[in-house]
């Protein structure tokens, strides 16, 4: 009930009830406000403000439309460039994959070649070591033989010197000269 009373008081205090007397008199504030408003609208139409506002709004709409068209064009260009870069990235990735595969193959071949070279080097070194051992063995055998021959010659010389006389020595020298003469002719 209280709400209805407040609503009635507000309605009764409106500016429409503040004016008193006839509507078309200069004493009526509603008439003066209406005349001022109509005069304001007439001045606006006289100076073509609505067409200027419409023109400004049209110009602004055209500017926005051109900016949107430019933004669409830039977006399409950006999408084209993005697609191009994505293709280039895929190509680079494929090329990198090929390079990696090729490098692995070359590394495997190099490893196999290194193993083969190492095996050959080991075989050569073993062969050289075997040759050195054989050479040292042959030298040792030769030295032993030479020493044995020297010892045998010394022993034979001593034995022959004790047992041989001058006439037997001369006979042996003559026989040796004859044998050499036969072999040379």
Secondary structure, 3 states (H helix, E strand, C coil): CHHHHHHHHHHHCCHHHCCCCCCCCCCCHHHHHHHHHHHHHHHHHHCCHHHHHHHHHHHHHHHHHHHHHHHHHHHHHHHHHHHHHHHHHHHHHHHHHHHHHHHHHHHHHHHHHHHHHHHHHHHHHHHHHHHHHHHHHHHHHHHHHHHHHHHHHHHHHHHHHHHCCHHHHHHHHHHHHHHHHHHHC
